[in-house]
Amino acid sequence: MSAGSTQLRGRQFHYQPVASHVHPFLVELWDAVRAETGGRVDVSVHANNDGLKVTHAEIIDRVKQGEIEFYAVMGSLLGNLSPVFEIQGLPFAYTGEDQVYALMDGALGDYLRADLAARGIYALPFGLLENGFRHISTVDRPINHADDLAGLRIRVPEGRIFDDTFRSLGAIPTPVFVLDLHRALAERRVDAQENPLAITGSLKLDEVTRNIALTSHMWSGFNLIANQAFWNRLGADLQAIVVRNLKQHVGRQRAYTARLNRDLELKLTQREIHFTRPDTATFRARLAGDFYARWKAEFGNKAWTLLEARVGRLG
């Protein structure tokens, strides 16, 4: 770092383990930024939210207040601040990763990021990391159709769309802190959980569940958000370096995670996990009509139109 230049130091939080499909790519991103800026931008990466056992809403507020500079977070978890971000988790809306990327790197993503910026947090363009399509893991009850969800105590993340989706499907949504999920399943405080296979693998949830229903009921990813004042302090030249490196490393992370989710089906089968491929038409039938009408009203016509322009008519 040259004499007289200002060093901008920050922290990047995320809530996945070190041995995950998120952590190494964030480390490589910020290592690359540090190298290209000659140390002017120095961001450290903290897995498992650096041990903070607080809600996502509290972490997001700390980002807004400037106590944490960067966070990688699912869109549904931004819903309390920016309700339209929950559109990323709309059930049975998306058919593939490339479709999601085109939407979220394009006009719909721009609309979401502008809404969040108006509420005091900056979401980085091209900053949506892959998590994957979500499936249902159960301790003992295999899932073959929507009726099998009746009365199922299923752990869901924070986010109204998760709660509404599974209540509409007849299950009993139960919040559990993600790092306590393994124990909650082992102790039968919940009967099931739903996550991409990458999360099931990284949290070793196959140790405490025996069945996985490949429902692909929602897509999920991690939005890289920043404290607005910190981002502004970077200035245009350093911002451009961050975004250029972000596109490269997020692109690598997306490809890696999509491949990981595919490969894990075989690996988990070898660990004696039983897979089913449910009739998702029975799920969709229960969400038709009121559910989509409710969320269209929540998201507004602009976001819904941008979504349907690529995915087709919903509801």
N, C-alpha and C positions, 0 to 999 in steps of 0.2 A: 504494500500500500504506500503510495507516494506521500511525501511530507505535505501536511496541510490538508489532505483529503479527509473527509468525514467517514467514519465507519458506522454503518447502520446495523445493529445487532438485533435479532429477533428470535422467537421460538415458534416452531411448527409443531402443533399438537395433532394427534390422531388417536383413535380408540381401538386400534388393532394391535396384536402382539408384534414383537420384533420379527418373529418368524411368520410373516404374513405376506400377502400379495400387495401390500401398501407400503410398509416401512422401507424396504430397501430402495424403492423407486423414489421416494421422497428424499431419502438420504443422498442418492445420486443426483437428484435435481439440485438440491441446495449446495452440494459439493461443487457441481458444475458452475453454478452461479457465483459461488465464492471464488473459484479459480478465474472465471472470465472477468470478474469485476476487480481482481487483484485484492480481494479481501474487503472491499468497500461494503459489500452486503454479506453478512455472516449470520446465517440462520441455522440453529440447531434443531434437530428432530427428536420428538419425545413420544415414544410409543406408549400405549395404555394410558394416554392423557397424563403422563408423568406421575401416575399413581393417584391422581385426584379422583375421588369417588363422589363426584357431584353430577347433576343432571347435564344433559347436552345443552339445555336452555341456559344453565348457569355458565357453561364454557362459552357459548355463543355471546352471552352478555359480556363476559370478560374480553372477548375479541372486540366487541363494540366499544368497550371502555378503554381499550388499549393495554390491558394487563397481559394479554396474549396476542401475538401478532398474526399468526396464521392457524387455521383449523381446517381439517378435511372431514366433511360431515354430509350425511345423506340429506337429500332434499326434503323428505318428510319431517326431519328434525328441525328444519328451518321454518316449518309451518306456523309456529306461534308468532314469529316475527313477520314472515312473508308468506301468507297462506297459499299463494299461487305455486310456490315451490313444491307443494305436495303433488303436483301433477306428474312429477318424475316417478311417483309410486302408484299411479292409477292402475288398478288391476286389469289385466288382459287387454291393455292398450297397445303394447309393443310386441313385435314379432321377432326382432333380432337386434343384436348390438349395433350394427351399422345404421339401422333406422334411428336408434336412440342418439347416436353420435351426430347424425345429420341434423336432427332436431335441436339438440342441446348446444352444438357448436354453431348453429345457425340462428334463424330469426326467433324461434321460441326461446332459446337460451338467452339471446340478447334481451328479450322481454323480461325474463325472470331476473337477470342480473340488474336490469334497470330498476325493477321493483325493489330489489334488496338494497341497492344503492340509495334509493329514496328513504330507506329506513335505517341508514347509517352504517352499512357493512358493504365492503367491496367483494364481489365474486369474480375471480380471475377468468378471463376468456380462455377457452381450451383447457380449463382446469378441472374437468369432470373425470375422475378416475373410475375405472370399472370395478364393480363388485359382482354383479351378475344377476341372472334370473333366479328368483327365490323358489324354494321347494319346501315341503313340509316333512319334518322328521318326527317320528313318534316313538315313545318308549315301547309300546306293545301293540297298539291298534293300527293295522294297515289301513291306508286310505285309498279307496278305489273310486268313490264318487262323493258328491257333496253331502249325502246323508250321513256319511261316516264322520263328519265334523260335528255332529250334534252333541253338545255338552262337552266337547273336548277343551280342556284347559290348555290353551296354547300361549306360549310366551310371544309377545310382540314388542317391537321397539316403541319408543315414544313416537307420537305422530297420530293425528286423528284419523288419517286414512287407513292406517293399519287396524285400529280399533273398529272403525265402521265396516271395513271389509269383512273381518272375521265374525263380527256380530251378525252381519247380514247373511253370512254363510252358516249361522247356527252354532258357532263355537263360542267359547268364553275367553276373550282376550285377557291376558294376564301380564302386566309389566314386570320385568325382571332386569336388573342391571346386567349388561352383557357379560361382564367379567365374573358374574355369579351364576351364569346360565348353566354351566356344567354341573355345579353342585345342586342347583334347583331341579334339574332333570334327575340326577342321581337320587335325590331325596323325595322325588315324586311330588314336589310342590307344583309342578306342571306336568302335563302328559305329553307335550309336544313343543316344538319350536319350528320357526320357518326362517330360512336363510339360504343364500347361495351355497353351493357345495364348498367353495373356497373358505367360507367362514366355518362351516361344519368341520372341515379338515383342520383349519388353523387353531380352533378352540377345542379340538379333539372330542367333539360332540358325538362322534360315532362310538365312543366308549360307553355312552349312557343312553343311546337310542338304537333301535334294531331295524326300523323301517324308514324308508325315504320315499315319499310320493313325488314324482317328478311333475309338479303342477305348473311350473314356470308362471306362477300367478302374478308376480310383479317383477319389474326390473329395478335394480338399485345400484347406485354409484355414490361416490364421495366428491362433493363440491369443495374446491379449494377456495376458502374465503379469507379475507384479510381485514385487519383494522384499517379503516379508511385513511386516517391521518398518517399512519406508518407508510402505507402505499404511496400517498401523495409526497412524502418526504424523499422517496426514491428518485423522483423526477423522471422525465420522459426517457432518458438514455438508459437508466438502470431498469426501469419498467420494461423496456423493450428487450433487454437481456433476459429478464426473468421469464417473460412470455415466450420468447424463442426457445429457451431451454425447457419450459413447461410443455410446450407442444411436443418436443422430442421425447421427453421422459414419460409423459402421460400416454403418448402413442405406444411406447414400449410396454407400459404397464397394462394398457387395455389389451394388447395382443397376448401378453403373458397370462393375464387372468382369464381371458376367454378360453385359452388353451387349457389352463389349469382346471377350470370348471368341467370341461369335457373329459379330461383325463381322470379326474377324481371319481367319475361314475364307475370306471373299471376298478380303480384301486379300492374303493369302498366295497364293491361287490366281493373282492378278494378277502376283505375283512369280515365277511359274512353279514354284511348289511343287505337287507331284502328291499329291492326296488319295485315300485308299482308305477304304472302309467295311467293315472286316473282319467276318467271321462270328464274332461274339463268343460264340456258343454253343460253339464249339470251345475257346475260352478257359475258359469256365465249366465245361465237362466235365472239364478237367484239374484244376480246383480243387475239384470236388465231393468229398464224402467226407472224406478224411483232413485236407485243408487246413483246412476250416471246423471240423472237430472239434478240431483242434490249437488253433485260435485261440479257440474257445469256452472251452476249458479254461484258456487263458491269461487271457482277460478275466473269466471267472467268470459264473455263472448270472444274477446281478442285472443286469449290464450287457447281457448277451446278450438277456435277456428284455425289457428296455427298448427295445433296438434292434429286435427282431423284432415287438414290439407295433405298430410303425409301418411297417416295411419288409416284413414277412411272413417266412415261414420261409426260412432260409438253409441251404445244404448239401444 
